[in-house]
Amino acid sequence: LAGSRGNYNIRVKLHRHLLLQEAGFFDSTETGILLSRLNNDVNKIGMVISFHVNVVFRQFAQLVFGAVYLLKICRELAFVAFGGILVVAVVSAIYGDFSRILAERVQNMFADASAIAEKSFSMSETVRAFDGVKTEVGKYESAQCRALELEEVQAW
């Protein structure tokens, strides 16, 4: 539910923001990129919101009750555990930053690929007339290959 409402709010605000851009913005930015951002990126954000809201609440409850329990059992052991949690939190923050940057790059690659596909579809008669199918397929395949390489890095 949180993800659906988040998607709705982000889509409406993004659409409004895009429509308020100057005319030159639409000349320099391809429609495929805008549509990709409006659909794919917002869907990803919604999935993240709905998943992480549940996880954050559950982990917060575990942290509070676990900390109280540890402090009652043995204070020294509790402080050692809290130190370990701090180390894990720092490493997680660093990895999270890396993961966000990589995810943004993957989305940009998919947006570029969508723009290439849209351009070749909209100009399909011209592409075929000048025997450019192989060239357009090569451009699209190259963009998809770059995205795949980043996704493979992201999977590790």
N, C-alpha and C positions, 0 to 999 in steps of 0.2 A: 504494500500500500504506500509506504514512504517512497519507494522507487518510482511508482506510477505518478504520484503527485509531484515528485521532484522533476521527472521527465516533462510533465505538463508545464510546470513553471519555467523550466529552462528553455523548452522549445518556444514558448510564447515570447519570452523575453529576448531570446536570440533572434527570432524572426522579426520582432519589432526593431531591435537594434540594427539588424542588417538592412531593413527597409529605410532606416534613417540615414544610411551612409550616402555620401555624395555620389553623383552619377559616375564619376571617374573610377570609383571603387569597383563598380560592376563591369567597367571596361577592362580593368586590370585583373579581376578575379573571375575565374571561370565558374559557371553555374554548377558544374559537377562537384566542385570543391565545396561550394556553399551547401548544396543538397546533402553531401556526405556529412558535413559538420552538423547539419540540422537533424539528420536521421541517425547515422551510425554512432557518432560521438555521444549524442544525447542518450541513446539506448545504453551505451556502455556506462555512462555516468549513473543512470538509473539502476542498473544491475549492481554497481558498486555500492550505491547508497543503500539499497534494500538489504544487501548481504551484510554490509559493515555495521549498520545500525544494530542489528540483532547481535552480532559478534561483540561489539563494543559494550553493550549493556550486560551481556553474559559475563564477559571477562572482567568488567568493573566489579560486578557482584562477587565473583570468585576472588578478586584481589582484596576487596574489603574484608570478606569473611575469612579468607586464608590468612591475611595479615593479623587479624585479631586472634585467630587460633594459634598462630605461630608465636605471637608475643606472650600469650598465656602459657604456652608450653615451655619455651626457653628463649629468653631475650637475645642471648649471644648468637644462637643459631638463626634467629629471625634476622638479625642484622647482616649475617653472612649471606642469607638468602636474598635479602634486599639488595645487597651489593651485586650479586649475580644478576638479579633482575635489571639493575641499572646498566650493566654491561650489555645484556641482550637488547635492551631498549635503544642504546646508542647504535649498536650494529644494525638493528632493524630500521632505524631512522635513515642511516646511510644507504642501506639497500633499498628502502622505499623511495628515496630521492632518485637513485639510479633507475629503478623500475618505472617510475613516473616519466622520466625523461625518455626512456626507451619506448614506453607505450605511446607517448606523444609522437615520436618519430615514426612508429609503425602506422599510426592513424594518418599522419601526413603522407606517408607513402601510398596508403590505400586511397586517400583523397586525390593524389596525383594520378594514380592509375584510373580512378573513376573519371577524372577530367579527360584523360587521354581517350578512354573508351567513348565518352560522350561526344567528344570532338570528332572522332572517326565515324561514329554512327550518324551524327548530324550532317556530316559531309561525305556520306558513303558513296553517293553518285560520283562526286569529284575524285574521291580516292580510287574508285574502280576505273574511272575514265583515264586517269594518269598512271594506272598500274601501281598504286601505292598500298595495296593491301598488305604485301609483305613488310613494308616499312612500318605501317601502323600496328600490325601484329607484333613486330619486333619491339616497338616502343612500349606497347602494353605489357608484353612479356617481360621486358627489362624492368619496368616499374613493379610488377608483381614479384619478380625475382628479388629485388632489393627489399621489398616488404617481407618476403619469406625469410631472407637472411636475418633480418632484425627479429622476426618472430622466433627463429631458432635460438638466437641469443637470449631472448626473453624467456624461453622455455627452460633454459639452464639456470 
